[in-house]
Amino acid sequence: MTTTTISPARHRSLGDHTWQDQAVCQGTEYNPVDPDVFFPEPDETGKIATAKSLCGQCPVRRVCLDAALEGGDTHGIRGGMTEEEREPLHEKLASRLDYSRVNATVAGRDIHLTKAERRAVVRAAYRHDLPEQRLAWLLKISEEHAKKLYRETRRALRNRDLEQTTKPASPARATKRPLGRDDFGTAA
């Protein structure tokens, strides 16, 4: 099952680590933070609670979680989640579909995308009539590959339209009887 979100967010660009400067876990002279708090043993519940409370105040918590998931980081507390809590997210990462990430990519930002998000970028670019050169630049692929992706998208949309036009009529219309009260269900 694909997880879809549309919430606006600050997405890190590929290779961007500037978000770490805004992280609460980065200790300062006036606010020292012990980095060991973020790497507790499973039975150290006090350290886990402390780390999660710090993450709860962090303005870049989502970016931190994305970086941990995209980088395959399985150690410590990242983005307010323990290793065990992040494990199911690692498994579902390839099917993540976040339209704010898709829109940021179509707008020209260099965002790390999942397979589902890359497909959505191709569909969005196709529907907005972006040239193959632009799609190639957005996805860091060759123009030939972009042309191939457009051909596949065009074929998929054509086949979808054909399937919709060949579907049989609803049973109520097929029998040519007038619709009655029972055909509409009940009101809540």
C-alpha positions as CSV (number, residue, x, y, z in Angstrom):
1,M,0.0,0.0,0.0
2,T,1.3,3.4,-1.0
3,T,1.5,6.1,1.7
4,T,0.6,9.5,0.3
5,T,1.0,12.9,1.9
6,I,0.6,16.4,0.6
7,S,1.8,18.4,3.6
8,P,4.2,21.2,2.8
9,A,7.7,20.6,4.2
10,R,11.3,21.7,4.0
11,H,12.9,18.9,1.9
12,R,16.7,18.6,1.9
13,S,18.4,18.7,-1.4
14,L,20.8,15.9,-2.3
15,G,24.0,16.3,-0.4
16,D,22.5,19.1,1.7
17,H,23.6,18.9,5.4
18,T,22.8,22.5,6.4
19,W,19.7,21.5,8.2
20,Q,21.9,19.9,10.9
21,D,22.8,23.4,12.0
22,Q,19.2,24.0,13.1
23,A,18.9,20.7,14.9
24,V,18.2,20.7,18.7
25,C,20.7,17.9,19.2
26,Q,23.6,20.1,18.1
27,G,25.0,21.3,21.3
28,T,26.1,24.9,21.8
29,E,28.2,26.7,24.3
30,Y,25.0,27.8,26.1
31,N,23.0,24.6,25.5
32,P,25.3,21.5,25.8
33,V,23.8,18.3,24.6
34,D,25.3,14.9,25.3
35,P,25.4,13.0,21.9
36,D,25.3,9.7,23.8
37,V,21.7,10.4,24.7
38,F,20.7,9.7,21.1
39,F,22.4,6.2,21.1
40,P,20.9,4.5,24.1
41,E,20.8,0.8,24.8
42,P,17.3,-0.7,24.5
43,D,16.8,-0.9,28.3
44,E,17.9,2.8,28.9
45,T,14.4,4.2,29.0
46,G,15.5,7.5,30.6
47,K,17.9,8.3,27.8
48,I,15.2,7.3,25.2
49,A,12.7,9.6,26.8
50,T,15.2,12.5,27.0
51,A,16.2,12.1,23.3
52,K,12.6,11.9,22.2
53,S,11.7,15.1,24.2
54,L,14.6,16.9,22.5
55,C,13.5,15.7,19.1
56,G,9.9,16.8,19.9
57,Q,11.2,20.4,20.1
58,C,13.3,20.2,16.9
59,P,12.4,22.3,13.9
60,V,14.1,19.9,11.4
61,R,12.8,16.6,12.9
62,R,11.1,15.5,9.7
63,V,14.2,16.3,7.6
64,C,16.3,14.3,10.1
65,L,13.9,11.4,9.8
66,D,14.0,11.5,6.0
67,A,17.8,11.7,6.1
68,A,17.9,8.6,8.3
69,L,15.5,6.7,6.2
70,E,17.0,7.6,2.8
71,G,20.5,7.0,4.1
72,G,19.6,3.6,5.6
73,D,20.7,4.8,9.1
74,T,19.5,2.1,11.5
75,H,21.4,3.3,14.7
76,G,20.3,5.6,17.4
77,I,17.3,7.9,17.7
78,R,16.7,10.0,14.6
79,G,13.7,12.2,13.8
80,G,12.2,11.4,17.2
81,M,12.0,7.7,16.5
82,T,14.0,4.7,17.8
83,E,15.6,2.1,15.6
84,E,12.7,-0.2,16.2
85,E,10.1,2.4,15.4
86,R,11.9,3.4,12.1
87,E,12.3,-0.2,10.9
88,P,8.8,-0.5,9.3
89,L,9.3,2.9,7.7
90,H,12.6,1.6,6.1
91,E,10.6,-1.2,4.6
92,K,7.9,1.1,3.2
93,L,10.2,3.8,1.9
94,A,10.3,2.7,-1.7
95,S,6.5,3.1,-2.0
96,R,6.3,6.5,-0.2
97,L,4.5,9.1,-2.3
98,D,4.8,12.7,-1.0
99,Y,3.4,15.2,-3.4
100,S,5.2,18.1,-1.8
101,R,8.4,16.3,-2.8
102,V,7.1,15.7,-6.3
103,N,6.1,19.4,-6.6
104,A,9.5,20.5,-5.3
105,T,11.2,18.4,-7.9
106,V,9.1,19.6,-10.8
107,A,9.9,23.2,-9.6
108,G,13.6,22.4,-10.0
109,R,14.7,21.4,-6.5
110,D,17.2,18.5,-6.3
111,I,15.3,16.2,-4.0
112,H,15.9,12.5,-3.1
113,L,12.9,10.7,-4.6
114,T,11.5,7.2,-4.1
115,K,10.4,5.1,-7.0
116,A,6.8,6.1,-6.6
117,E,7.7,9.8,-6.4
118,R,9.8,9.4,-9.6
119,R,6.8,8.0,-11.4
120,A,4.7,10.8,-10.2
121,V,7.3,13.4,-11.4
122,V,7.1,11.8,-14.9
123,R,3.3,11.9,-14.9
124,A,3.3,15.6,-13.7
125,A,5.9,16.6,-16.3
126,Y,4.0,14.8,-19.0
127,R,0.7,16.5,-18.0
128,H,2.4,19.9,-17.9
129,D,4.0,19.3,-21.3
130,L,7.5,19.7,-20.0
131,P,10.0,18.9,-22.7
132,E,12.0,15.7,-22.5
133,Q,15.2,17.7,-21.9
134,R,13.6,19.2,-18.7
135,L,12.5,15.8,-17.4
136,A,16.0,14.4,-18.1
137,W,17.5,17.3,-16.1
138,L,15.0,16.9,-13.2
139,L,15.6,13.2,-12.8
140,K,19.3,13.2,-13.8
141,I,18.7,10.8,-16.7
142,S,19.5,10.8,-20.4
143,E,17.1,12.5,-22.9
144,E,16.6,9.0,-24.5
145,H,15.5,7.6,-21.2
146,A,13.1,10.6,-20.7
147,K,11.6,10.0,-24.1
148,K,11.1,6.3,-23.1
149,L,9.4,7.3,-19.9
150,Y,7.1,9.7,-21.8
151,R,6.2,6.9,-24.2
152,E,5.4,4.6,-21.4
153,T,3.3,7.3,-19.7
154,R,1.4,8.1,-22.9
155,R,0.7,4.3,-23.4
156,A,-0.4,3.9,-19.8
157,L,-2.8,6.8,-20.0
158,R,-4.2,5.7,-23.3
159,N,-4.8,2.1,-22.0
160,R,-6.5,3.5,-18.9
161,D,-8.8,5.6,-21.0
162,L,-9.6,2.6,-23.2
163,E,-10.4,0.5,-20.1
164,Q,-12.8,3.2,-18.8
165,T,-14.7,3.4,-22.1
166,T,-15.1,-0.4,-22.5
167,K,-16.4,-1.0,-19.0
168,P,-20.0,-2.4,-19.0
169,A,-22.8,-0.2,-17.9
170,S,-24.0,-0.4,-14.3
171,P,-26.5,-3.3,-13.6
172,A,-29.4,-0.8,-13.1
173,R,-28.9,0.7,-16.5
174,A,-28.3,-2.6,-18.2
175,T,-31.7,-3.9,-17.3
176,K,-33.4,-0.7,-18.5
177,R,-35.6,-0.5,-15.3
178,P,-36.2,2.8,-13.6
179,L,-34.0,3.4,-10.5
180,G,-35.8,2.9,-7.3
181,R,-35.2,3.9,-3.7
182,D,-33.2,0.7,-3.0
183,D,-30.6,1.5,-5.7
184,F,-29.3,4.4,-3.7
185,G,-28.6,2.9,-0.3
186,T,-29.5,4.6,3.0
187,A,-28.7,8.0,4.3
188,A,-26.5,8.2,7.4
